[in-house]
């Protein structure tokens, strides 16, 4: 992500946007996912710092912190009993579908999000980012 942003910035103009994906794990790390959670917390910090660095150029930087999202990766990384209950512990009692995340990314990339920068937005099924 660092190298990708570094390579992209020379080509970006005012009004352009970088949207990084972190995770609820940045805020609520699972002990079994410590390495993953640590990298996601770094993405939050990187995005906030980069937003400040490029604001004078009119470039916006934000991050999205999904909670449980139903993807093919889930089935391949968990035992079947965990797959069956994946996302049921959220207040909405289900995981998100990938399409439910898309509108936030579109907003952050669009002119409608022109005053949004340096923020992290959770799509977590009402699990707070704390």
C-alpha positions in Angstrom: 0.0 0.0 0.0 2.8 2.4 0.9 4.6 1.8 -2.5 1.3 2.0 -4.4 0.4 5.3 -2.9 3.9 6.6 -3.5 3.8 5.6 -7.1 0.3 7.0 -7.6 0.7 10.4 -6.0 2.9 12.0 -8.8 0.0 11.3 -11.2 -2.8 12.6 -9.0 -4.5 16.0 -9.3 -6.7 18.1 -7.1 -10.0 16.3 -6.5 -8.5 12.8 -6.7 -8.9 10.4 -3.9 -7.1 7.5 -2.2 -9.3 5.0 -0.3 -7.5 2.4 1.7 -9.1 -0.6 3.3 -8.3 -1.5 6.9 -10.6 -3.5 9.2 -12.5 -3.5 12.4 -9.5 -5.5 13.6 -7.6 -2.2 13.7 -9.9 -1.2 16.6 -10.9 -4.6 18.1 -8.0 -6.9 17.5 -8.5 -10.6 17.8 -5.6 -12.3 19.6 -5.5 -15.0 16.9 -5.2 -12.3 14.2 -2.6 -10.1 15.9 -0.3 -9.7 12.8 -3.3 -8.9 10.6 -4.8 -6.5 13.1 -1.5 -4.7 13.5 -1.2 -4.1 9.8 -4.8 -2.8 9.6 -4.1 -0.4 12.5 -1.1 0.8 10.5 -3.3 1.5 7.5 -5.5 3.8 9.7 -2.5 5.7 10.9 -0.9 5.9 7.4 -4.2 7.1 5.8 -4.6 9.9 8.4 -1.0 11.0 8.0 -1.1 10.9 4.2 -4.3 12.9 4.2 -2.6 15.7 6.0 0.5 15.4 3.8 -1.5 15.8 0.5 -4.4 18.1 1.6 -2.7 21.2 0.2 -2.7 19.5 -3.2 -6.5 18.9 -3.0 -6.1 15.1 -2.8 -8.2 13.3 -0.3 -7.3 10.2 1.7 -9.7 8.0 3.7 -10.0 4.5 4.9 -12.8 2.0 5.2 -12.9 -0.4 8.1 -15.2 -3.4 7.3 -16.4 -5.7 9.9 -17.4 -9.3 8.9 -18.0 -9.5 5.2 -19.0 -12.6 3.4 -16.3 -13.4 0.8 -14.9 -16.7 -0.6 -11.9 -16.1 1.7 -14.0 -16.7 4.7 -14.8 -20.3 3.8 -11.2 -21.0 3.0 -9.8 -19.7 6.3 -12.2 -21.0 8.9 -13.4 -24.4 10.2 -16.9 -25.2 9.1 -18.4 -24.5 12.5 -17.0 -21.0 12.5 -18.2 -20.4 8.9 -21.8 -21.2 10.0 -21.7 -18.5 12.7 -19.6 -15.9 10.9 -21.0 -12.4 11.5 -23.8 -13.6 13.7 -22.2 -11.8 16.7 -22.8 -8.4 15.2 -25.8 -6.3 16.3 -27.3 -6.9 12.8 -26.8 -10.7 13.3 -25.2 -11.3 9.9 -22.1 -10.5 7.9 -22.1 -7.8 5.2 -22.3 -8.7 1.5 -19.5 -7.0 -0.6 -22.1 -5.0 -2.5 -23.1 -3.3 0.8 -19.6 -1.8 1.1 -19.6 -0.4 -2.4 -21.7 2.8 -1.9 -19.3 4.1 0.7 -16.3 3.7 -1.6 -18.2 5.4 -4.4 -19.0 8.3 -2.1 -15.4 8.7 -1.0 -14.2 8.6 -4.6 -16.8 11.0 -5.9 -17.2 14.8 -5.9 -19.9 14.3 -3.3 -17.2 13.4 -0.9 -15.1 16.4 -1.7 -14.9 17.6 1.9 -14.1 14.2 3.4 -10.5 13.4 4.2 -8.4 11.9 6.9 -11.3 9.7 8.1 -11.9 6.0 8.8 -15.4 4.7 8.2 -16.7 1.5 9.7 -19.0 -0.8 7.9 -19.4 -3.2 10.7 -23.0 -4.1 11.3 -23.2 -1.6 14.1 -20.1 -2.8 15.9 -18.5 0.4 17.1 -15.0 1.3 16.1 -13.5 2.0 19.5 
